[in-house]
Amino acid sequence: YEDLLSRFTEMCREILGENLTGVYLHGSAAMGCFQPQLSDLDLLVIVNTDVPDGMKAEFMEHVVCFNEEGPGKGIELSLVKREFCETFVYPTPFELHFSEAHLEWYKRNPQEYVEKMRGTDKDLAAHFMITRKFGVCLWGAKKEDVFGEVPAEAYRDSILYDVENAGEDILTNPLYVTLNLCRVLGYLREGLVLSKKSGGEWGLIHLPEEFHA
């Protein structure tokens, strides 16, 4: 997906112009455990100031097209102002968000989507932590100059929020949830920031053998 990421980055530069701080890849593609059929491409698009709705609308038209070319779970991205990255705010405000889960809403009413898809997101604490440690700068300012320290309590709350429905979700997505729970436990016990793959490997070492399968 290098070509797709290159074209996506160029699109960001063309539409956002001088307002663009940088484009950053995080998640499994940055952590060495990407699976084309099961993964998504996780991206952070960081800007200096507010983005007008008209610019967001043009941006989203391209995002949806790129999503069709993406891996099994498509593209997940958040557009965030730099000020909330450098001096971390929790929950973190975002200008725009997209994932496969929101595709139908966008297709049904693009204007409403652009106007209302903004707010705060607890997941961004985890995304910023992963970006600081493993992320790839596709274009723009160095990640060390953009993403400030994420407080431990914010990261902890973020990853616990991500698994709060694990008891139900594990019935329909056992692979993802099992590995994610191992990743969370690795942080709670040892302060480790892990991918799902390395979380599963940690679980094989530290959890009872009866659960290994």
C-alpha positions, 0 to 999 in steps of 0.5 A: 500500500505504499503507492496508496499512502503516497497518493493519500499524502499528496492529496492532503498536501494539495487540499490542506496546503500550508495548514498541513503540519504532517501525515503520520502512519500508526497502528499495525502497518507501523508496528510490523504486524499488518495483515492485508485481509484483517487490518486497516491503515491507521493515519493521523492528519495534523493541521495548524488551524481549523479546517473549513467545512468546504475543504473537509468535504473535498478531503472526504471525497478523496478519502472515500475513494482511497478507502475503496483501494485499502486493505480489508478494514479500509482506512481509519483516520483522524484530522487533529489540530497540532495544539492538541498534540503538542500539549496533550488534551484528554479526551482529545478534540478532533476536526474530522474522523473516518473509518469503515464504521462511518462509511454508510453515514457519509454515503447517506448524507455527506454534508451532515457528516462533514458538519457533525463528525467532530468532537472528542475521542478517547482513542486518540490517546492510544493513537498518539502513544503508538505514533510517538513510539512506532509511527512513521512520518509520511510527510511533514514535521518530525513526529517528535516535534508534534506529539507531546508526552501522553500521560500514563493515566490517559493512555490507561483510560484510553486502552481500557475504554477500547476493551470495555465491551470485550465480553460481548465483542469477543463472541463475534471477533475473538482474534482481535479481542483476545490479542487486544486484551493481552496488549492491555494486560501487558500495559497494566502489569508491566507498562508495556506499549504493545501491538496486538501481535506482541501482546499475544506473544506476551500472553503466551509467556505470562498467562496460564497455559490453559488459555494459550490456544 
